[in-house]
Amino acid sequence: MSASMPGIVDLDRDDIRKGLQDGSILLVDVREPHEYAAGHIPGAILHPLSSFDPASLPKDKRIVFSCAAGVRSARALEYAQAAGLDIREHYKGGFKDWAAAGEPVE
């Protein structure tokens, strides 16, 4: 894990796979509905950045944001932190990294 910006923790594919397998993370996909429908990481829930409302995120979960390649997920972190939420982690490689590695897709 490396921090590209203060307050942001970059997770890699192994971190995401492990967190999903052991149930320790809630992966929040901030891509648009048509992108999610075309394919997403199994277990990820959709919360599009275009209509992002930090107040609607679950409070009792370790949330990790994901998007296509890590740009929108970092923006979602900024929004969540600005709303006072203690969320710092995102999947830096995003869906493109996941799919390119041959991981399962729904």
N, CA, C and O atoms as a MOPAC input file, in Angstrom:
PM7 MOZYME 1SCF
protein

 N      0.83800 1    -1.18200 1     0.00000 1
 C      0.00000 1     0.00000 1     0.00000 1
 C      0.88100 1     1.24400 1     0.00000 1
 O      1.87400 1     1.31700 1     0.72400 1
 N      0.51000 1     2.19900 1    -0.80700 1
 C      1.24800 1     3.45800 1    -0.84100 1
 C      0.24700 1     4.59400 1    -0.84000 1
 O     -0.89400 1     4.43100 1    -1.27200 1
 N      0.67100 1     5.72500 1    -0.36200 1
 C     -0.22800 1     6.88000 1    -0.34300 1
 C      0.16900 1     7.82400 1    -1.46600 1
 O      1.27800 1     8.35800 1    -1.47100 1
 N     -0.74000 1     8.03100 1    -2.42200 1
 C     -0.44900 1     8.94100 1    -3.51900 1
 C     -0.75400 1    10.37600 1    -3.10900 1
 O     -0.13400 1    11.31300 1    -3.61300 1
 N     -1.70100 1    10.55000 1    -2.20100 1
 C     -2.05500 1    11.86500 1    -1.67900 1
 C     -2.32500 1    11.70600 1    -0.18900 1
 O     -2.70000 1    10.62000 1     0.25200 1
 N     -2.14200 1    12.76400 1     0.59500 1
 C     -2.44600 1    12.65900 1     2.02200 1
 C     -3.89700 1    12.24200 1     2.22800 1
 O     -4.80000 1    12.73900 1     1.55400 1
 N     -4.10500 1    11.34100 1     3.15000 1
 C     -5.46300 1    10.91400 1     3.44600 1
 C     -6.00400 1     9.85300 1     2.51300 1
 O     -7.15000 1     9.42900 1     2.66000 1
 N     -5.20200 1     9.41500 1     1.55500 1
 C     -5.64500 1     8.39200 1     0.60600 1
 C     -4.70300 1     7.19400 1     0.67800 1
 O     -3.48400 1     7.33700 1     0.58600 1
 N     -5.28700 1     6.02200 1     0.84100 1
 C     -4.51100 1     4.78300 1     0.87200 1
 C     -4.85000 1     3.99200 1    -0.38800 1
 O     -6.00700 1     3.64500 1    -0.62400 1
 N     -3.83300 1     3.71500 1    -1.18800 1
 C     -3.99800 1     2.94500 1    -2.41700 1
 C     -3.93700 1     1.45600 1    -2.09700 1
 O     -2.94800 1     0.98200 1    -1.53800 1
 N     -4.97900 1     0.72000 1    -2.44500 1
 C     -4.97700 1    -0.73000 1    -2.29700 1
 C     -4.76700 1    -1.36100 1    -3.66200 1
 O     -5.16400 1    -0.80300 1    -4.68500 1
 N     -4.13800 1    -2.53100 1    -3.66900 1
 C     -3.92500 1    -3.22900 1    -4.93800 1
 C     -4.91200 1    -4.39800 1    -5.06200 1
 O     -5.73200 1    -4.63700 1    -4.17700 1
 N     -4.80900 1    -5.10100 1    -6.16300 1
 C     -5.73900 1    -6.19700 1    -6.46200 1
 C     -5.73200 1    -7.26100 1    -5.36200 1
 O     -6.78900 1    -7.77800 1    -5.00000 1
 N     -4.56000 1    -7.59000 1    -4.82900 1
 C     -4.48700 1    -8.59300 1    -3.76100 1
 C     -5.23700 1    -8.13500 1    -2.51500 1
 O     -5.93200 1    -8.92600 1    -1.87900 1
 N     -5.09500 1    -6.84800 1    -2.16600 1
 C     -5.80800 1    -6.29800 1    -1.00600 1
 C     -7.31600 1    -6.42100 1    -1.20100 1
 O     -8.04200 1    -6.80000 1    -0.28200 1
 N     -7.78100 1    -6.09400 1    -2.42000 1
 C     -9.20900 1    -6.13400 1    -2.72100 1
 C     -9.72500 1    -7.57100 1    -2.68100 1
 O    -10.75900 1    -7.84900 1    -2.07300 1
 N     -9.00500 1    -8.47300 1    -3.32600 1
 C     -9.41300 1    -9.88100 1    -3.35800 1
 C     -9.53200 1   -10.42100 1    -1.93400 1
 O    -10.53300 1   -11.05200 1    -1.59200 1
 N     -8.52000 1   -10.17800 1    -1.10700 1
 C     -8.51900 1   -10.67200 1     0.27100 1
 C     -9.67200 1   -10.06200 1     1.06900 1
 O    -10.36800 1   -10.77600 1     1.79200 1
 N     -9.87900 1    -8.75200 1     0.94400 1
 C    -10.94500 1    -8.08400 1     1.68300 1
 C    -12.32900 1    -8.56600 1     1.30700 1
 O    -13.21100 1    -8.67200 1     2.15900 1
 N    -12.52200 1    -8.86300 1     0.01400 1
 C    -13.81500 1    -9.38000 1    -0.44000 1
 C    -14.01100 1   -10.82000 1     0.04100 1
 O    -15.10800 1   -11.20900 1     0.44100 1
 N    -12.93000 1   -11.60300 1    -0.00500 1
 C    -13.02700 1   -13.00700 1     0.41500 1
 C    -13.33400 1   -13.13300 1     1.89800 1
 O    -14.13800 1   -13.97700 1     2.29600 1
 N    -12.69800 1   -12.29900 1     2.72400 1
 C    -12.91500 1   -12.43600 1     4.17300 1
 C    -14.02300 1   -11.53100 1     4.69500 1
 O    -14.30700 1   -11.51600 1     5.89300 1
 N    -14.65400 1   -10.76800 1     3.78400 1
 C    -15.77700 1    -9.93300 1     4.17400 1
 C    -15.40500 1    -8.69100 1     4.96400 1
 O    -16.26800 1    -8.07800 1     5.59400 1
 N    -14.13400 1    -8.31000 1     4.94100 1
 C    -13.69600 1    -7.17300 1     5.76400 1
 C    -13.92500 1    -5.82200 1     5.09400 1
 O    -13.82700 1    -4.78200 1     5.74500 1
 N    -14.23300 1    -5.83100 1     3.78600 1
 C    -14.46400 1    -4.55200 1     3.09700 1
 C    -15.81100 1    -4.55600 1     2.38500 1
 O    -16.35700 1    -5.60600 1     2.04400 1
 N    -16.32600 1    -3.35200 1     2.17300 1
 C    -17.46800 1    -3.13900 1     1.30200 1
 C    -16.93300 1    -2.34700 1     0.11700 1
 O    -16.57900 1    -1.17600 1     0.25600 1
 N    -16.87500 1    -2.98300 1    -1.04300 1
 C    -16.35200 1    -2.32700 1    -2.23300 1
 C    -17.46100 1    -1.50300 1    -2.87300 1
 O    -18.49600 1    -2.03500 1    -3.27400 1
 N    -17.22600 1    -0.19100 1    -2.96200 1
 C    -18.21200 1     0.73500 1    -3.51400 1
 C    -17.72100 1     1.21900 1    -4.87300 1
 O    -16.74100 1     1.95700 1    -4.96300 1
 N    -18.41200 1     0.79600 1    -5.92800 1
 C    -18.06800 1     1.14100 1    -7.30700 1
 C    -18.70600 1     2.48700 1    -7.63100 1
 O    -19.93000 1     2.61800 1    -7.60600 1
 N    -17.87700 1     3.49000 1    -7.93700 1
 C    -18.40300 1     4.83600 1    -8.19600 1
 C    -18.50600 1     5.16200 1    -9.68400 1
 O    -18.66100 1     6.32300 1   -10.06200 1
 N    -18.41800 1     4.12000 1   -10.53300 1
 C    -18.62100 1     4.33400 1   -11.96400 1
 C    -20.10500 1     4.57500 1   -12.22700 1
 O    -20.92700 1     4.49800 1   -11.31300 1
 N    -20.43300 1     4.86100 1   -13.46000 1
 C    -21.82200 1     5.11900 1   -13.84000 1
 C    -22.57400 1     3.79400 1   -14.02600 1
 O    -21.95300 1     2.76000 1   -14.27000 1
 N    -23.92000 1     3.82300 1   -13.91100 1
 C    -24.70400 1     2.58500 1   -14.00500 1
 C    -24.44000 1     1.75600 1   -15.25700 1
 O    -24.40600 1     0.52800 1   -15.18000 1
 N    -24.25300 1     2.40100 1   -16.41300 1
 C    -24.01600 1     1.62400 1   -17.63800 1
 C    -22.65700 1     0.91300 1   -17.58000 1
 O    -22.51200 1    -0.17700 1   -18.13300 1
 N    -21.66400 1     1.51500 1   -16.92000 1
 C    -20.35500 1     0.86300 1   -16.77600 1
 C    -20.47300 1    -0.34000 1   -15.84000 1
 O    -19.94700 1    -1.41700 1   -16.12000 1
 N    -21.16400 1    -0.13500 1   -14.74000 1
 C    -21.37400 1    -1.20700 1   -13.75500 1
 C    -22.11700 1    -2.37600 1   -14.39300 1
 O    -21.75300 1    -3.53600 1   -14.19800 1
 N    -23.16600 1    -2.05700 1   -15.16000 1
 C    -23.97600 1    -3.09600 1   -15.80800 1
 C    -23.15800 1    -3.89400 1   -16.82000 1
 O    -23.41200 1    -5.08000 1   -17.03100 1
 N    -22.17600 1    -3.24400 1   -17.44400 1
 C    -21.34400 1    -3.91400 1   -18.44800 1
 C    -20.34000 1    -4.86900 1   -17.81300 1
 O    -19.77300 1    -5.72000 1   -18.49900 1
 N    -20.11800 1    -4.73600 1   -16.52100 1
 C    -19.19900 1    -5.61400 1   -15.80300 1
 C    -18.68300 1    -4.94400 1   -14.55100 1
 O    -18.29100 1    -3.77700 1   -14.57000 1
 N    -18.68600 1    -5.70300 1   -13.44400 1
 C    -18.18000 1    -5.16100 1   -12.19000 1
 C    -17.56200 1    -6.26500 1   -11.34300 1
 O    -17.76800 1    -7.45100 1   -11.59900 1
 N    -16.81500 1    -5.86400 1   -10.34800 1
 C    -16.17100 1    -6.79900 1    -9.43300 1
 C    -17.26700 1    -7.43200 1    -8.56400 1
 O    -18.06200 1    -6.71500 1    -7.95700 1
 N    -17.31600 1    -8.76100 1    -8.50200 1
 C    -18.34700 1    -9.42600 1    -7.69400 1
 C    -18.33600 1    -8.91400 1    -6.25100 1
 O    -17.28600 1    -8.83400 1    -5.61400 1
 N    -19.51100 1    -8.57600 1    -5.75800 1
 C    -19.62600 1    -8.08000 1    -4.39500 1
 C    -19.62900 1    -6.56600 1    -4.29000 1
 O    -19.97000 1    -6.01600 1    -3.24300 1
 N    -19.24900 1    -5.88300 1    -5.37200 1
 C    -19.22300 1    -4.41400 1    -5.34900 1
 C    -20.64200 1    -3.86500 1    -5.43500 1
 O    -21.48900 1    -4.41200 1    -6.14100 1
 N    -20.89200 1    -2.77300 1    -4.70300 1
 C    -22.18300 1    -2.09900 1    -4.80500 1
 C    -22.00200 1    -0.81200 1    -5.59900 1
 O    -20.93700 1    -0.19400 1    -5.55900 1
 N    -23.03200 1    -0.41700 1    -6.30900 1
 C    -22.96900 1     0.77800 1    -7.16000 1
 C    -23.35800 1     2.02700 1    -6.37600 1
 O    -24.37200 1     2.05200 1    -5.67900 1
 N    -22.54300 1     3.04600 1    -6.50300 1
 C    -22.79200 1     4.36100 1    -5.87800 1
 C    -22.16100 1     5.39800 1    -6.81200 1
 O    -21.07500 1     5.89800 1    -6.51700 1
 N    -22.82300 1     5.74000 1    -7.94600 1
 C    -22.20100 1     6.57500 1    -8.97800 1
 C    -21.69300 1     7.92400 1    -8.46900 1
 O    -22.35900 1     8.59500 1    -7.68100 1
 N    -20.52200 1     8.30200 1    -8.92700 1
 C    -19.93600 1     9.58200 1    -8.53900 1
 C    -20.81800 1    10.74400 1    -8.97500 1
 O    -20.86200 1    11.77000 1    -8.29700 1
 N    -21.52700 1    10.60000 1   -10.10400 1
 C    -22.35400 1    11.68800 1   -10.62800 1
 C    -23.50600 1    12.05100 1    -9.69000 1
 O    -24.02300 1    13.16800 1    -9.73600 1
 N    -23.90300 1    11.10700 1    -8.84500 1
 C    -24.97800 1    11.38400 1    -7.88000 1
 C    -24.52100 1    11.01800 1    -6.47100 1
 O    -25.31900 1    10.59300 1    -5.63500 1
 N    -23.24200 1    11.18600 1    -6.22600 1
 C    -22.61700 1    10.73700 1    -4.97800 1
 C    -23.13800 1    11.49500 1    -3.76700 1
 O    -23.11800 1    12.72500 1    -3.73300 1
 N    -23.60200 1    10.74900 1    -2.77700 1
 C    -24.06800 1    11.33300 1    -1.52000 1
 C    -23.38300 1    10.59000 1    -0.37800 1
 O    -23.79400 1     9.48600 1    -0.02000 1
 N    -22.34300 1    11.18900 1     0.19600 1
 C    -21.62500 1    10.51000 1     1.27500 1
 C    -22.52600 1    10.09100 1     2.42800 1
 O    -22.24100 1     9.09700 1     3.09600 1
 N    -23.60600 1    10.82600 1     2.67600 1
 C    -24.50400 1    10.51800 1     3.79300 1
 C    -25.22000 1     9.18000 1     3.60800 1
 O    -25.69100 1     8.59300 1     4.58200 1
 N    -25.30600 1     8.69800 1     2.37500 1
 C    -26.02300 1     7.44000 1     2.13900 1
 C    -25.11500 1     6.21100 1     2.25100 1
 O    -25.59000 1     5.08700 1     2.09000 1
 N    -23.84100 1     6.40000 1     2.52000 1
 C    -22.92000 1     5.27000 1     2.67100 1
 C    -23.14500 1     4.57800 1     4.01600 1
 O    -23.44400 1     5.24100 1     5.00900 1
 N    -23.00300 1     3.24700 1     4.05500 1
 C    -23.14000 1     2.54200 1     5.33400 1
 C    -22.08300 1     3.04000 1     6.32700 1
 O    -20.94200 1     3.30300 1     5.94800 1
 N    -22.47000 1     3.16300 1     7.58000 1
 C    -21.54000 1     3.67500 1     8.60000 1
 C    -20.81200 1     2.55600 1     9.34000 1
 O    -19.83600 1     2.80700 1    10.04600 1
 N    -21.28800 1     1.32400 1     9.17500 1
 C    -20.75100 1     0.21700 1     9.96300 1
 C    -19.85800 1    -0.71600 1     9.15600 1
 O    -19.64600 1    -1.86600 1     9.54000 1
 N    -19.33500 1    -0.21900 1     8.03700 1
 C    -18.50600 1    -1.05100 1     7.15500 1
 C    -17.17300 1    -0.35600 1     6.86300 1
 O    -17.06200 1     0.86800 1     6.93400 1
 N    -16.17000 1    -1.16700 1     6.53400 1
 C    -14.89800 1    -0.62900 1     6.03400 1
 C    -15.09500 1    -0.43300 1     4.53400 1
 O    -15.07500 1    -1.39100 1     3.76200 1
 N    -15.28400 1     0.80600 1     4.13900 1
 C    -15.58400 1     1.11600 1     2.74300 1
 C    -14.30700 1     1.33100 1     1.94100 1
 O    -13.39300 1     2.03500 1     2.37000 1
 N    -14.26700 1     0.70900 1     0.77000 1
 C    -13.18200 1     0.90800 1    -0.18600 1
 C    -13.83800 1     1.30200 1    -1.50200 1
 O    -14.71400 1     0.59400 1    -1.99900 1
 N    -13.41600 1     2.43400 1    -2.07000 1
 C    -13.97100 1     2.88900 1    -3.33700 1
 C    -13.22100 1     2.27500 1    -4.51000 1
 O    -12.02700 1     1.98700 1    -4.42400 1
 N    -13.94600 1     2.08300 1    -5.60700 1
 C    -13.37300 1     1.55100 1    -6.83800 1
 C    -14.05100 1     2.23900 1    -8.01500 1
 O    -15.22000 1     2.61500 1    -7.94100 1
 N    -13.29200 1     2.39800 1    -9.11200 1
 C    -13.86800 1     2.93200 1   -10.35700 1
 C    -13.19900 1     2.20500 1   -11.50900 1
 O    -12.83800 1     1.03700 1   -11.36700 1
 N    -13.02500 1     2.85700 1   -12.63300 1
 C    -12.39600 1     2.19400 1   -13.77200 1
 C    -10.88000 1     2.07600 1   -13.58100 1
 O    -10.30100 1     1.01400 1   -13.80900 1
 N    -10.24000 1     3.17900 1   -13.16100 1
 C     -8.77300 1     3.15600 1   -13.06900 1
 C     -8.20900 1     3.94000 1   -11.88500 1
 O     -7.00400 1     4.18600 1   -11.83300 1
 N     -9.04900 1     4.33400 1   -10.94300 1
 C     -8.53800 1     4.97600 1    -9.73000 1
 C     -8.70600 1     6.47700 1    -9.63000 1
 O     -8.38600 1     7.05600 1    -8.59200 1
 N     -9.19900 1     7.13100 1   -10.68100 1
 C     -9.35200 1     8.59400 1   -10.64700 1
 C    -10.63300 1     8.98800 1    -9.91200 1
 O    -10.59500 1     9.78600 1    -8.97500 1
 N    -11.76800 1     8.42600 1   -10.33800 1
 C    -13.03900 1     8.76700 1    -9.68700 1
 C    -13.11200 1     8.25000 1    -8.25700 1
 O    -13.75100 1     8.87200 1    -7.40800 1
 N    -12.46100 1     7.11200 1    -7.97600 1
 C    -12.48200 1     6.60100 1    -6.60300 1
 C    -11.72300 1     7.54500 1    -5.67300 1
 O    -12.11900 1     7.71700 1    -4.52100 1
 N    -10.64600 1     8.15700 1    -6.15000 1
 C     -9.91500 1     9.14800 1    -5.34200 1
 C    -10.78700 1    10.38600 1    -5.11900 1
 O    -10.77000 1    10.97000 1    -4.03500 1
 N    -11.54100 1    10.78100 1    -6.12900 1
 C    -12.45500 1    11.92000 1    -5.99100 1
 C    -13.54600 1    11.59900 1    -4.97200 1
 O    -13.90700 1    12.45400 1    -4.16300 1
 N    -14.07500 1    10.36900 1    -5.00600 1
 C    -15.09200 1     9.96400 1    -4.03100 1
 C    -14.53400 1    10.04000 1    -2.61100 1
 O    -15.23900 1    10.42700 1    -1.68000 1
 N    -13.26200 1     9.66800 1    -2.45300 1
 C    -12.61800 1     9.78800 1    -1.14000 1
 C    -12.60000 1    11.23700 1    -0.68100 1
 O    -12.88800 1    11.52700 1     0.48000 1
 N    -12.26300 1    12.14800 1    -1.58500 1
 C    -12.23400 1    13.57300 1    -1.24500 1
 C    -13.61700 1    14.03800 1    -0.78900 1
 O    -13.73800 1    14.76200 1     0.19900 1
 N    -14.65500 1    13.62100 1    -1.50900 1
 C    -16.02900 1    14.00400 1    -1.14900 1
 C    -16.40100 1    13.44500 1     0.22300 1
 O    -16.95000 1    14.15500 1     1.06600 1
 N    -16.09600 1    12.16700 1     0.43500 1
 C    -16.45100 1    11.51700 1     1.70200 1
 C    -15.72000 1    12.17700 1     2.87200 1
 O    -16.30700 1    12.42500 1     3.92500 1
 N    -14.43400 1    12.45700 1     2.67100 1
 C    -13.64700 1    13.09800 1     3.73300 1
 C    -14.13600 1    14.51200 1     3.99800 1
 O    -14.16400 1    14.95200 1     5.14800 1
 N    -14.52000 1    15.22800 1     2.95200 1
 C    -15.04000 1    16.58600 1     3.11400 1
 C    -16.35000 1    16.57700 1     3.90000 1
 O    -16.69800 1    17.55800 1     4.55600 1
 N    -17.08100 1    15.44000 1     3.82300 1
 C    -18.33700 1    15.30000 1     4.55600 1
 C    -18.09200 1    14.79200 1     5.98200 1
 O    -19.03600 1    14.54100 1     6.73100 1
 N    -16.81500 1    14.64500 1     6.34300 1
 C    -16.47100 1    14.23800 1     7.70100 1
 C    -16.38100 1    12.74300 1     7.92600 1
 O    -16.28000 1    12.30000 1     9.07000 1
 N    -16.41600 1    11.95000 1     6.85400 1
 C    -16.32900 1    10.49900 1     7.00400 1
 C    -14.87100 1    10.04600 1     7.05700 1
 O    -14.00800 1    10.60600 1     6.38100 1
 N    -14.61800 1     9.04100 1     7.85800 1
 C    -13.26900 1     8.49700 1     7.99600 1
 C    -13.08400 1     7.34800 1     7.00600 1
 O    -13.02900 1     6.17900 1     7.38900 1
 N    -12.99100 1     7.70200 1     5.74300 1
 C    -12.78500 1     6.72500 1     4.67000 1
 C    -11.52400 1     7.14400 1     3.93100 1
 O    -11.40400 1     8.29400 1     3.50800 1
 N    -10.57700 1     6.21500 1     3.77200 1
 C     -9.28300 1     6.56800 1     3.17600 1
 C     -8.83000 1     5.65000 1     2.03600 1
 O     -7.88700 1     5.98000 1     1.31700 1
 N     -9.49100 1     4.50900 1     1.86700 1
 C     -8.96800 1     3.49600 1     0.95900 1
 C     -9.70600 1     3.44700 1    -0.37800 1
 O    -10.92400 1     3.60100 1    -0.45900 1
 N     -8.89900 1     3.22500 1    -1.42700 1
 C     -9.48900 1     2.97500 1    -2.74700 1
 C     -8.62300 1     1.98100 1    -3.49700 1
 O     -7.44800 1     1.78900 1    -3.18200 1
 N     -9.23500 1     1.34500 1    -4.50800 1
 C     -8.54500 1     0.37900 1    -5.36900 1
 C     -7.91000 1     1.17700 1    -6.48500 1
 O     -8.57800 1     1.59100 1    -7.43300 1
 N     -6.60500 1     1.38800 1    -6.36200 1
 C     -5.90300 1     2.26400 1    -7.30000 1
 C     -6.02300 1     1.79500 1    -8.75000 1
 O     -6.16900 1     2.62500 1    -9.64800 1
 N     -5.96500 1     0.49500 1    -8.99600 1
 C     -6.03200 1    -0.01200 1   -10.37100 1
 C     -7.43900 1    -0.07600 1   -10.92900 1
 O     -7.63700 1    -0.03000 1   -12.14300 1
 N     -8.40800 1    -0.18100 1   -10.04700 1
 C     -9.80400 1    -0.20500 1   -10.43800 1
 C    -10.20700 1    -1.40400 1   -11.28700 1
 O     -9.48800 1    -2.39700 1   -11.39600 1
 N    -11.37800 1    -1.26800 1   -11.87600 1
 C    -11.95500 1    -2.36800 1   -12.63900 1
 C    -11.06000 1    -2.79700 1   -13.81000 1
 O    -10.97800 1    -3.98300 1   -14.12800 1
 N    -10.39900 1    -1.83900 1   -14.44200 1
 C     -9.53900 1    -2.19200 1   -15.58900 1
 C     -8.42700 1    -3.14300 1   -15.16200 1
 O     -8.12700 1    -4.10600 1   -15.86800 1
 N     -7.81600 1    -2.87700 1   -14.00900 1
 C     -6.75800 1    -3.74700 1   -13.48200 1
 C     -7.33400 1    -5.12500 1   -13.14700 1
 O     -6.74300 1    -6.15200 1   -13.48000 1
 N     -8.48600 1    -5.13300 1   -12.49000 1
 C     -9.13600 1    -6.37400 1   -12.07800 1
 C     -9.44300 1    -7.25000 1   -13.29100 1
 O     -9.09600 1    -8.43100 1   -13.31300 1
 N    -10.09100 1    -6.67100 1   -14.29300 1
 C    -10.48700 1    -7.43700 1   -15.48300 1
 C     -9.26700 1    -7.88700 1   -16.29200 1
 O     -9.23500 1    -9.00700 1   -16.80100 1
 N     -8.26100 1    -7.00900 1   -16.40900 1
 C     -7.06200 1    -7.34600 1   -17.18300 1
 C     -6.30100 1    -8.51400 1   -16.56700 1
 O     -5.60000 1    -9.24200 1   -17.26900 1
 N     -6.43900 1    -8.69300 1   -15.24900 1
 C     -5.75200 1    -9.78200 1   -14.56500 1
 C     -6.53200 1   -11.09600 1   -14.64800 1
 O     -6.07600 1   -12.12400 1   -14.14700 1
 N     -7.70900 1   -11.06000 1   -15.28200 1
 C     -8.49700 1   -12.26600 1   -15.43100 1
 C     -9.29900 1   -12.63100 1   -14.19000 1
 O     -9.74000 1   -13.77200 1   -14.05300 1
 N     -9.49200 1   -11.68700 1   -13.29400 1
 C    -10.29100 1   -11.94100 1   -12.09100 1
 C    -11.76500 1   -12.08100 1   -12.50100 1
 O    -12.15700 1   -11.60800 1   -13.56800 1
 N    -12.57900 1   -12.72800 1   -11.65900 1
 C    -13.99400 1   -12.89400 1   -12.01100 1
 C    -14.73200 1   -11.54600 1   -12.10900 1
 O    -14.45900 1   -10.60700 1   -11.36200 1
 N    -15.66000 1   -11.49500 1   -13.04500 1
 C    -16.44600 1   -10.28500 1   -13.28600 1
 C    -17.91900 1   -10.68300 1   -13.34600 1
 O    -18.26500 1   -11.73000 1   -13.89100 1
 N    -18.77000 1    -9.85000 1   -12.78800 1
 C    -20.21800 1   -10.08100 1   -12.86500 1
 C    -20.81200 1    -9.14100 1   -13.89000 1
 O    -22.02200 1    -9.16200 1   -14.11900 1

